[in-house]
Amino acid sequence: MMTLELLKQLAKALAIQFGNDCEVVIHDLTRKSLQKSIVYIENGHITNRKTGDGPSKVVLETMRKDPSKISDHLGYLTKTQDGRTLKSSTIFVREEEGGPIQYI
């Protein structure tokens, strides 16, 4: 099972590799309130999100689907609240059995 500490390490490495314009967010989608799903964030200044904030519209829409039909979204465009266009990717980390792990 992947731990939150390993995911934080990967998030930090990605943010350093791609620089200050790369936001990396880890959500815990097993929480009762998805509106507080962010458990770790690197370069949150890009979207002004922080730990304890909720997921994007893409994540919320995906979570309404049948779990067996949830797939990653890679290289799509989004807009920030102030109108900037971002290239985004959303990856759903799963256990070997197919269900999402606690931290994604």
C-alpha positions as CSV (number, residue, x, y, z in Angstrom):
1,M,0.0,0.0,0.0
2,M,1.3,3.5,-0.9
3,T,1.6,5.8,2.1
4,L,1.0,9.5,2.4
5,E,4.7,10.0,3.1
6,L,5.7,8.4,-0.2
7,L,3.1,10.4,-2.1
8,K,4.4,13.6,-0.4
9,Q,7.9,12.7,-1.5
10,L,6.7,12.2,-5.1
11,A,4.8,15.5,-5.0
12,K,7.8,17.4,-3.8
13,A,10.1,15.8,-6.5
14,L,7.6,16.6,-9.3
15,A,7.3,20.2,-8.1
16,I,11.1,20.6,-7.9
17,Q,11.6,19.0,-11.3
18,F,9.0,21.2,-13.1
19,G,9.5,24.3,-11.0
20,N,7.3,26.9,-9.2
21,D,4.7,26.8,-11.9
22,C,3.8,23.2,-11.2
23,E,1.2,22.6,-8.5
24,V,1.0,19.1,-7.1
25,V,-2.0,18.2,-4.9
26,I,-2.7,15.0,-2.9
27,H,-6.3,14.4,-1.9
28,D,-7.8,11.9,0.5
29,L,-11.0,11.0,-1.2
30,T,-12.1,8.6,1.6
31,R,-12.9,11.5,3.9
32,K,-16.5,12.1,4.8
33,S,-16.3,15.6,3.6
34,L,-14.7,15.9,0.2
35,Q,-14.7,19.7,0.7
36,K,-11.6,19.1,2.9
37,S,-9.9,16.5,0.8
38,I,-6.5,18.2,0.2
39,V,-4.0,16.6,2.6
40,Y,-0.8,18.0,0.9
41,I,0.0,20.6,-1.7
42,E,3.2,21.9,-3.4
43,N,3.1,25.3,-5.1
44,G,-0.4,26.1,-3.9
45,H,0.1,29.7,-4.9
46,I,-0.8,28.7,-8.5
47,T,-4.5,28.2,-7.6
48,N,-4.5,29.6,-4.1
49,R,-5.5,26.2,-2.6
50,K,-4.1,24.9,0.6
51,T,-4.3,21.8,2.9
52,G,-7.9,21.4,4.0
53,D,-9.4,22.7,0.8
54,G,-11.6,20.7,-1.5
55,P,-11.1,19.1,-4.9
56,S,-11.5,20.5,-8.4
57,K,-14.7,20.1,-10.4
58,V,-13.0,17.3,-12.4
59,V,-12.4,15.3,-9.3
60,L,-15.9,15.9,-7.9
61,E,-17.5,14.9,-11.2
62,T,-15.4,11.8,-11.4
63,M,-16.3,10.7,-7.9
64,R,-20.0,10.5,-8.9
65,K,-19.2,7.8,-11.4
66,D,-19.2,4.0,-10.9
67,P,-15.9,3.3,-9.2
68,S,-15.0,0.6,-11.8
69,K,-15.3,3.3,-14.5
70,I,-13.1,5.9,-12.9
71,S,-10.0,6.7,-15.1
72,D,-7.2,9.1,-15.0
73,H,-7.5,12.4,-16.8
74,L,-4.2,13.5,-18.4
75,G,-3.2,16.7,-20.2
76,Y,-6.5,18.5,-20.0
77,L,-6.9,22.3,-19.8
78,T,-8.5,24.1,-16.8
79,K,-8.9,27.7,-15.9
80,T,-8.1,29.3,-12.5
81,Q,-10.5,31.7,-10.8
82,D,-8.5,34.6,-12.2
83,G,-8.8,33.3,-15.8
84,R,-5.4,31.7,-16.3
85,T,-5.3,28.5,-18.4
86,L,-3.5,25.6,-16.8
87,K,-2.6,22.2,-18.3
88,S,-3.7,19.6,-15.7
89,S,-3.6,15.9,-15.0
90,T,-5.5,13.9,-12.4
91,I,-4.3,10.4,-11.4
92,F,-6.4,8.1,-9.2
93,V,-4.1,5.7,-7.3
94,R,-5.6,2.3,-6.7
95,E,-4.9,-0.8,-4.6
96,E,-4.1,-4.0,-6.5
97,E,-7.8,-5.0,-6.0
98,G,-8.9,-2.0,-8.0
99,G,-10.3,0.2,-5.3
100,P,-8.8,3.6,-4.6
101,I,-6.2,3.7,-1.8
102,Q,-6.7,6.1,1.1
103,Y,-4.5,8.9,-0.3
104,I,-4.7,9.8,-4.0
